[in-house]
Amino acid sequence: MFLSVMGPGLIVMQADTEAGSITTAAVAGAQYGYMLVGLLLVLTIPLYVVQEMTARLGSITGKGHAYLIRMKYGMGWAWVSLAILFVCNIAALVTEFAGIMSAAQIAHIPPIVSVGVSALLLILVVASGSYKTAEYIALAFCAADLLFIPAAFMAHPDWANLTQQVFTIPTHTITRDFILVVIGLIGAVIMPWMIYYQQSAVVDKKLTEKELPLERLDTAIGAVITEIIMAFIVISTGATLFIHHVSIDDASQAATALVPLAGSYAGVLFAVGLVSAAFLGAFVVAVSTAWAFGETFGWPHSLNHRPPQAKRFYTLYAVGVLLAAAIVLIPNIPLVTVTVLVEAGNALLLPIVLTFLLLLTNDKQLLGKHVNKWHSNLLAVGTGAVIILLGLLSVVLTFFPNWLS
């Protein structure tokens, strides 16, 4: 029974371990060793709490997130959330293609080939007209994400030191770089597209109130696995790059740097994990956009429809993928700035999305006895406030680097 329900929670959680998150985790390990591993494990709790709300909304109402916003609060607010979601998701797709491109360059694959082939595969994934087929492919990429774990073991970490630091409050001189890394790790916990994707996936998979306990288990397992993967990324670079004082700027550099320190297999596993994570992230981001628009405007929007049956849904999905692929191939595009803008966009959209999520999950007309408990509201509000403030702080520190000096 669990295997028949499993999917939406696990996929969206592991998609959260996308190219930008992997880069942040790799940099965290390279700069600060095992110091921030404990923080990642703690972040499992707010991640589960927020995503459980979306699964509950989808299973009880049978409607997607965008549809409920339009139904309860009108087209005006629906347009606001859609417009910001579209811009932020295109920018997020650009970062995913950038991760694929940089990892492929390790194998001397030209960007036009790696990005072009990836875009084509992303379109083919949904062209079958079967939700199950798309989900099976996504789960295969989830499995590939686990390659970060053996890569970390090949780095031969100091397990005693690691265990000690997991249960120790991080202590470090407050610098701009340290704050930005902490912000990056916390800010990547909940992204707006995650809320849209999981609720729509629950609906598309036709899960109901009867399956809710198993959906919660699916979400909990996904939350634990994704933060464990993030922790092992930190461990792999902390056990090698940190000890040898090797600095990096992105995840592909980490894969390259691991080769002489942990062996070629560790580097290859890290690079393959990066590509699979970026591909999975791109799929989830793109389909969440198409689902949101389809729900809002009443288009046929199920992955169980073949392309001729849901032309606007599949067209929007393909346009998002191709537009992001074209942007990332622009010569000398400032990808670091794009990443910052993604964080800024998330900071702008997240208060809207979380506010609607809390309003909807406290609506007794929608959920009846399944409305939020007070502790869920408290944790969700606190998490949202922290992520929003940290997102804005990251923008300030990026554009005003001397602010803390």
C-alpha positions in Angstrom: 0.0 0.0 0.0 2.8 2.4 0.8 4.5 1.8 -2.5 1.3 2.6 -4.3 1.1 6.0 -2.5 4.8 6.8 -2.4 6.1 9.4 -4.8 4.8 13.0 -4.4 6.5 13.7 -1.1 9.7 11.8 -1.9 10.2 13.4 -5.3 9.5 17.0 -4.2 11.8 16.6 -1.2 14.7 15.3 -3.2 14.1 17.9 -5.8 14.8 20.4 -3.0 18.4 19.0 -3.1 18.8 20.7 -6.5 21.9 22.4 -8.1 21.8 25.5 -6.0 21.4 23.6 -2.7 24.2 21.2 -3.6 26.5 24.1 -4.3 25.7 25.7 -1.0 26.3 22.4 0.9 29.5 21.7 -0.9 30.8 25.2 -0.1 29.7 24.8 3.5 31.8 21.7 3.9 34.8 23.1 2.1 34.8 26.3 4.2 33.6 25.1 7.6 34.1 21.3 7.7 31.4 19.4 9.6 30.3 22.5 11.6 26.9 22.9 9.9 25.9 19.2 9.6 23.8 19.4 12.7 21.9 22.4 11.3 20.9 20.4 8.2 19.5 17.6 10.3 17.4 20.0 12.4 15.9 21.6 9.2 14.1 18.3 8.6 11.4 19.3 11.1 10.1 22.6 9.4 10.5 21.0 6.0 8.2 18.2 6.9 5.7 20.4 8.7 5.1 22.7 5.7 5.0 20.0 3.1 2.6 17.8 5.1 0.2 20.7 4.9 0.2 20.6 1.1 -0.3 16.9 1.1 -3.2 17.2 3.4 -4.8 20.0 1.4 -4.5 17.9 -1.8 -5.8 14.7 -0.4 -8.8 16.2 1.5 -9.9 18.7 -1.2 -8.9 16.9 -4.4 -7.7 20.3 -5.7 -4.4 21.9 -6.5 -2.9 24.9 -4.6 -3.4 27.4 -7.4 -7.1 26.3 -7.9 -7.8 26.8 -4.2 -6.3 30.3 -4.2 -8.5 31.3 -7.1 -11.6 29.7 -5.6 -11.2 31.2 -2.2 -9.6 34.6 -2.9 -10.3 35.4 -6.5 -8.4 35.9 -9.8 -6.6 39.0 -8.6 -4.6 37.1 -6.0 -4.2 34.2 -8.3 -2.6 36.4 -10.9 -0.2 37.8 -8.3 1.0 34.4 -7.2 1.2 33.0 -10.8 3.2 36.0 -12.1 5.8 35.8 -9.3 5.9 32.0 -9.5 6.5 32.0 -13.2 9.4 34.5 -13.0 11.0 32.7 -10.0 10.6 29.3 -11.6 12.2 30.3 -14.9 15.1 31.7 -12.9 15.3 28.4 -10.9 15.3 26.4 -14.1 18.3 28.5 -15.3 20.2 27.5 -12.2 19.4 23.8 -12.8 20.6 23.9 -16.4 23.7 25.8 -15.1 24.4 22.8 -12.7 24.0 20.3 -15.5 26.2 22.4 -17.8 29.0 22.8 -15.3 29.0 19.1 -14.3 29.0 18.0 -18.0 32.0 20.2 -18.7 34.0 18.0 -16.4 33.6 15.3 -19.1 34.4 17.9 -21.8 30.8 17.9 -23.1 30.0 21.2 -24.8 27.3 23.3 -23.1 25.1 23.3 -26.2 25.0 19.4 -26.1 24.5 19.0 -22.4 21.8 21.7 -22.1 20.1 20.7 -25.4 20.0 17.0 -24.6 18.7 17.7 -21.1 16.0 20.0 -22.3 14.9 17.4 -24.8 14.8 14.7 -22.2 12.8 16.9 -19.8 10.1 17.3 -22.5 10.1 13.6 -23.4 9.6 12.7 -19.7 6.1 14.1 -19.7 5.2 13.3 -23.3 4.0 9.7 -22.5 0.6 10.9 -21.2 1.0 8.9 -18.0 1.6 10.2 -14.5 3.0 6.9 -13.4 5.6 6.9 -16.2 6.8 10.4 -15.3 6.8 9.5 -11.6 8.9 6.3 -12.2 11.5 8.3 -14.1 11.6 11.0 -11.4 12.0 8.3 -8.7 14.9 6.9 -10.8 16.6 10.3 -10.5 15.8 10.2 -6.8 17.8 7.0 -6.5 20.7 8.6 -8.4 20.8 11.4 -5.8 21.8 8.7 -3.2 25.2 8.6 -5.0 26.3 11.4 -2.7 26.4 9.0 0.2 29.0 6.6 -1.1 31.0 9.6 -2.4 31.2 10.8 1.2 32.3 7.4 2.5 35.1 7.4 -0.1 36.3 10.7 1.4 37.1 8.8 4.7 35.6 11.4 7.1 36.6 11.5 10.8 33.5 10.0 12.2 34.3 10.8 15.9 34.9 14.4 15.1 31.8 14.5 12.9 29.6 13.0 15.7 30.9 15.5 18.2 30.2 18.5 15.9 26.7 17.3 15.0 25.7 17.7 18.7 27.6 20.9 19.2 26.2 24.4 18.5 28.1 25.9 15.6 30.7 28.5 16.7 32.4 30.7 14.2 33.4 34.3 13.8 30.5 36.1 12.3 31.6 37.0 8.8 29.7 37.9 5.7 30.7 34.5 4.0 29.6 32.5 7.1 26.3 34.2 7.3 25.7 33.7 3.5 26.4 30.0 3.8 24.0 29.6 6.7 21.4 31.7 4.9 21.8 29.5 1.8 21.3 26.2 3.8 18.2 27.5 5.7 16.8 29.4 2.7 16.9 26.3 0.5 14.7 24.3 2.9 11.3 25.5 1.5 10.8 26.8 -2.0 7.5 28.1 -3.3 7.4 25.6 -6.2 7.6 22.7 -3.7 4.2 23.6 -2.3 2.6 23.9 -5.7 4.1 20.6 -6.9 3.3 18.3 -4.1 -0.3 19.3 -3.8 -0.9 19.0 -7.5 1.0 15.6 -7.6 -1.3 14.3 -4.8 -4.3 15.3 -6.8 -3.0 14.0 -10.2 -2.2 10.7 -8.5 -5.8 10.6 -7.2 -4.8 10.2 -3.5 -7.5 10.8 -1.0 -8.2 11.1 2.7 -7.9 7.3 3.1 -4.2 7.5 2.0 -3.3 10.5 4.2 -1.4 8.5 6.8 0.8 7.0 4.1 1.2 10.4 2.4 2.5 11.7 5.6 5.0 8.8 5.8 6.0 9.5 2.2 6.6 13.2 3.1 8.5 12.3 6.3 10.8 9.8 4.6 11.5 12.3 1.8 12.3 15.1 4.3 14.8 12.8 6.2 16.4 11.5 3.0 16.9 15.0 1.5 18.6 16.4 4.6 20.7 13.3 5.0 21.9 13.7 1.4 22.7 17.4 2.0 24.6 16.4 5.2 26.7 13.8 3.2 27.5 16.5 0.6 28.9 18.6 3.5 30.7 15.6 4.9 32.4 14.7 1.6 33.8 18.2 1.0 34.5 18.7 4.7 36.6 15.5 4.9 38.7 16.5 1.9 38.5 20.1 0.7 38.3 21.7 4.2 41.2 19.7 5.5 43.4 20.5 2.5 42.2 24.2 2.4 40.8 23.9 -1.1 38.2 26.6 -1.9 35.4 26.2 -4.4 32.7 28.3 -5.9 30.3 25.7 -7.2 29.4 22.0 -7.0 31.2 21.0 -10.2 34.5 22.3 -8.8 33.8 20.1 -5.7 33.5 17.1 -8.0 36.8 17.9 -9.7 38.6 18.7 -6.5 37.5 15.4 -4.9 39.3 13.3 -7.5 42.9 13.8 -6.2 41.8 13.7 -2.6 39.2 10.9 -2.5 39.7 9.1 -5.7 38.2 9.3 -9.2 35.2 7.2 -8.2 34.2 9.8 -5.5 34.5 12.6 -8.0 32.4 10.7 -10.6 29.7 9.8 -8.1 29.5 13.4 -7.0 29.3 14.7 -10.6 26.6 12.2 -11.5 24.6 13.0 -8.4 24.8 16.7 -9.3 23.4 16.1 -12.8 20.6 13.8 -11.5 19.7 16.3 -8.8 19.6 19.2 -11.2 17.5 17.2 -13.7 15.0 16.2 -11.0 14.8 19.8 -9.8 14.2 21.1 -13.3 11.4 18.6 -13.9 9.6 19.5 -10.6 10.0 23.2 -11.2 8.7 23.1 -14.8 5.7 20.8 -14.1 4.7 22.8 -11.0 4.5 25.9 -13.2 2.3 24.2 -15.8 0.1 22.7 -13.1 -0.4 26.1 -11.4 -1.5 27.8 -14.6 -3.7 24.8 -15.6 -5.5 24.8 -12.3 -6.0 28.6 -12.3 -7.5 28.8 -15.8 -9.3 25.5 -15.9 -7.1 24.0 -18.7 -6.8 20.2 -18.9 -3.6 19.9 -16.8 -3.0 16.2 -15.9 0.1 14.2 -16.7 -2.4 11.5 -17.5 -3.5 13.5 -20.5 -1.6 13.0 -23.8 -0.2 16.3 -25.3 -3.0 16.7 -27.8 -5.5 16.5 -25.0 -3.8 19.2 -22.9 -2.0 21.4 -25.4 -1.7 24.5 -23.3 -0.4 22.6 -20.3 2.3 20.8 -22.2 3.1 23.9 -24.3 3.7 26.0 -21.1 5.9 23.2 -19.7 8.0 23.0 -22.9 8.2 26.8 -23.2 9.5 27.1 -19.7 12.2 24.4 -20.2 13.3 25.8 -23.6 13.3 29.4 -22.4 15.6 28.5 -19.4 17.8 26.4 -21.6 18.2 29.3 -24.1 19.0 31.8 -21.2 21.7 29.7 -19.7 23.5 29.4 -23.1 23.8 33.2 -23.4 27.5 33.9 -23.5 28.9 35.4 -20.3 25.6 35.4 -18.5 26.2 36.3 -14.8 24.9 33.0 -13.2 25.9 34.1 -9.7 23.6 37.2 -10.1 20.9 34.9 -11.4 21.2 32.7 -8.3 20.9 35.8 -6.1 17.8 36.9 -8.0 16.3 33.4 -7.4 16.8 33.8 -3.7 15.3 37.3 -3.8 12.3 36.0 -5.8 11.7 33.3 -3.3 11.9 35.8 -0.5 9.2 37.9 -2.3 6.9 34.9 -3.1 7.3 32.9 0.0 5.3 35.2 2.3 2.4 35.1 -0.2 2.5 31.3 -0.6 2.9 30.5 3.1 0.1 33.0 4.0 -2.3 31.3 1.6 -1.1 27.9 2.8 -1.9 28.8 6.4 -5.2 30.3 5.5 -6.2 27.3 3.5 -5.1 24.7 6.1 -7.0 26.6 8.8 -10.2 26.7 6.8 -12.8 24.4 8.3 -15.0 24.5 5.3 -12.2 23.0 3.3 -10.6 20.6 5.7 -13.1 20.0 8.6 -11.4 18.0 11.3 -8.1 18.1 9.4 -7.4 21.8 10.0 -4.0 22.8 11.4 -3.1 22.3 15.0 -1.7 25.3 16.8 1.8 24.0 16.9 1.8 23.5 13.1 0.8 27.1 12.7 3.4 28.4 15.1 6.2 26.4 13.4 5.1 27.4 9.9 4.9 31.1 10.8 8.3 31.0 12.5 9.9 29.1 9.6 8.4 31.5 7.0 9.5 34.6 8.9 13.1 33.3 9.3 13.4 32.3 5.6 12.0 35.6 4.4 14.3 37.7 6.6 17.3 35.6 5.7 16.5 35.8 2.0 16.4 39.6 2.2 19.6 39.6 4.2 21.4 37.5 1.6 20.4 40.1 -1.1 21.7 43.0 1.1 25.0 41.2 1.8 25.5 40.3 -1.9 25.0 43.8 -3.2 26.6 45.5 -0.2 29.5 43.2 0.6 31.2 45.6 3.0 28.2 46.0 5.2 29.6 43.8 8.0 33.2 44.9 7.6 
